Amino acid sequence: MNRWLVTGAGGMLGRDLVGVLRGLNEPVVAATRKDLDIADRYSVRAMVSEHQPTTIVNCAAWTRFHEAELSEADALLVNGRGVRELASVCRDRSIRLVHLSSDYVFDGKGSRPYAETAATGPINAYGRTKLAGEQAVLELLPGDGVIVRTAWLYGRHGTNFIRKMVQLERMRSTVDVVDDQWGQPTWTVDLAEQIVALVRHGAAGVFHGTSSGETTWYDVARMTFRLLGADPGRIRPVRSDQVADGELRPRYTVLGHAAWHEAGLTPMRHWADALAQSFHLLADDARQSLSKRETQARDPSERPE
């Protein structure tokens, strides 16, 4: 049986992965950012020595996109150096490493799904730092490392686009959403289950961990409103160049899934099916969060310290 260590276990994907593993009665150590700084060599080796994992899944990352542009060196410390430290200890102790990467390693100038073998070319600081992490895994674990590129994640545990749209439906009469960025919304539970299947299968290499199909943020917002029973016509399309940071984001990052088929595994289901099934959980959580904030705004005594 695998002994799992999940880094970044307090994040949206990390929490769902730990939940899936515990539901399968797999032994797992959930290491949050407070528990483990992956850029600290001594902390990494101490954690590994204590828990003796056979598989490490790295969900830890600097994900603050705008701040990465302002301080690329800080983002690189986590997304590059931290991944290198993990890969180094995995190499030395024969531990399988699954590293979560991003669609932002591509430039987004294409018009067809990017293959796992496609040339990378990030156009922003976040993408460059994520690519540095990939390169560390491929260099140090050329035959055993696993890179899972994902994108457009949404889940119950954390801020995401779907939650934001549910809240904005109550707050605004119309909502402007970009209609020229293409990708694949991906439910974190689906991805967590896919990672477990990948490890159990013993596969290695680069995989694209996104839902099937493709869409725009605009169409995702319209579907969210329809699922809420609201008028999707309240969503208004805008171009990326009409928002402040539009030029920094790749326009087309739909990812291909050939590697799953080649490994004998089935890619994830269509994004619309996943969203329809998970939506009631997301909507309930988003409404509760918004109601709590509205109550606190009316009654300052209810605000947290």
Secondary structure by P-SEA (a helix, b strand, c coil): ccbbbbcccccaaaaaaaaaaaaaccbbbbbcccccccccaaaaaaaaaaccccbbbbcccccaaaaaaacaaaaaacccaaaaaaaaaaaacbbbbbbbbcccccccccccccccccbbbbccaaaaaaaaaaaaaaaaccccbbbbbbccccccccccaaaaaaaaaacccbbbbbccbbbbbbcaaaaaaaaaaaaaacccccccccccccccaaaaaaaaaaaaccccccbbbbcccccccccccccccccccaaaaaacccccccaaaaaaaaaaaaaaaaaaaaaaaaaaaaccccccc
